[in-house]
Amino acid sequence: MKTRWEKLPGLPATGPITLSFRPDGRPFHSEGLVVRFFPVAGAPWTGNFYPAFGRLNAVFDHPNQRHIVVIAQGQAYVVEPELKIVEESFGADLCEAVAVLEPSALVLAGYTSLEVITPDERWCSPRVSWDGIWDLSVLGSIVSGTSFDAINEAAVAFSLDVATRELVGGAYSKEFG
């Protein structure tokens, strides 16, 4: 498959104007995460994505193979590269990501829950943690990781089956949510 994007080290000094994106649609004039897109039709273009407060800076092919998911310091943007638009933004606290092959999904960890992007939809897991999710891994359709239990000040394992949406474990008791 042909490369559809590349992360750039900063805003380009020459060439076409860079398009800026932020969740509320307002313009901004500082450097965020800079990505060059290579659409199937048309010339390459560059996007500058407003950051949030999460730890994750990354770019992924969307499971639908049409969109691209850009994450700027925890803020996710679903980009339609052919139209040069952001179709959806969410997150702000995203800190880790893993891909699931079957069923096809991109799983993003925020501080308290998981966002799951499939070819057809995006859904959010029940709350998993009080404040922090880390060490994500994948085995088949199951995403496992560690969450923070604030009451006992301990790390607690969890697993989420992306195929069935079943959550097992986690630090946030169902009685709180």
N, C-alpha and C positions, 0 to 999 in steps of 0.2 A: 504494500500500500504506500502511496506517495505521502511524503511528509506534508502535513496540513498547517503546521504552525512551528514557530521557534520563539523561545524566550530570548529577549535582548538584554544586554547589560545596562541599558539606559535609553533615554529618548534619542532618536536619530537626529543628527545635526543638519542633515540635508534630506531632500526628497519631499514627497507629498506630506501634507499636514497629518499629524497623528490625531486619531479620534479618541476622546476621553470619555470614560464611563464611570459613573458612581451610582449606588443603589437608588438614591432619590432623584436622579436625572439632572441635578444641578451641575453646572460646569465647575471644573477645578483646574488649577494651574500649577500643580506640583507633580513630581514624578511618582508614579505608583509602580505596579508590575507592568512591564512593557512587553507586548507580544506582537510578532509579525505573523499575519495569516496569509495563506496561499490558497485562495478559492479555486474551485474547478474552473469557473468562468470569471474572467476579469483579472485585473492586476493585483499583485500583493498589496496589502494595507496593514497599517500598524495601529494597535489599540493600547491605550494607557488606562490601567484599571486601578481605581481608588482602593487603597488598603483599609483594613479594619484593625482589629486587635488580636486576632488569632495568630498562631505560629506558622501556618501552612502557606507557602508560596509555591504554586505548582500549576501545570497545565495538563489536561487529560483529554483524550478523545471521549466523547459522550458515547454511552452504550448504543445509542441509535445510529451511530456512524455518520450523522449529518451535522450535529452540533459539536462545539468544543466547550469544555468546562475550564474556566480560568479561576484560580483561587489566589487572591491578593491579600496576604496576611489574614487569612481566615474568611474573607468575604468571597463568596462564590458568584460567578457570572456564567450563565449559559448563553453562549455566543452562536449566532447564525452567521457563519463567515461569508456566505454568498451575499447576504443582504447588509452586512456591516452593522448589525444590531445586536443588542443584548435582549434576549427574550424573557429572561428571568434572573433575579438575583436573590440570594438568601445567605444565611449564615452570619458571619462576623466573627465567630469564635472557632472556626474550623482549625484543627491542629494535626490531623493525620488522615490518610486515605489508603484504601486498598481496593483492588479490582477483583471481582468474582467472575469466573468464566461461565459457570452454568448454575443458575440462570444469569445471563449477562447483567452485571450491575457494577456501579461505582459506589463504594461505601465511604462516607466522610464522617469523621468523629468531631463533634463539638465538645464543649466542656461537660454537657449533661446528657446528650443523646446522640443518636446516629442518624444521618441523612442518607437515604438510599435512592440512587438514581438508576432507573431501569430504562430500557428503550422506549417505554410508553408512559412512564410517570415518575414522580418523585414522592417519596413518603418518608415519614419520620418515625423512628422507633419510640416505644415508651421511654420514659426517663430511665437512664442506666446508672447515673452517677450524681453525686452531690456537686462535685467540682473537679472534673478531670477524667479523661479517657485516654489510655495509651497502650502501646504494645499490641496493635492490631495484627492479626494473622488470619489466613484463610485456609480452610480445608473443605473442599467441595463447595457446598452452598452455605457453609457455616463460617461466620466471622466471629472470632474470639478476641478478647482483650481484657484489660484491667481497668477497673473504675475505683473512685475514691469514696470511701465511707466516712463521712464527717463525724458521725456519732461515735464510732469506735476508732477513729483515726487510723484506718487500715485500708489496704488494697484488697479489692474483691474481684474475682474473676467473673466474666459473663460470656455468653455466646448468643448470637442472633442468627437464626436460620433465615436467609434472605428469601428462600423459596416459600416458606410457610409463614414468615413474620413472627415466629415464636422466639421470645426472649427468655433465656434461662440465666438466673443469677443476677449479678449487678449489685451495686451498693445502695440503690434507692428503693426502699421497700414500697410495695404496692399500697400499703396503708397510708403513705404520705401523698400519693398522687391521685 
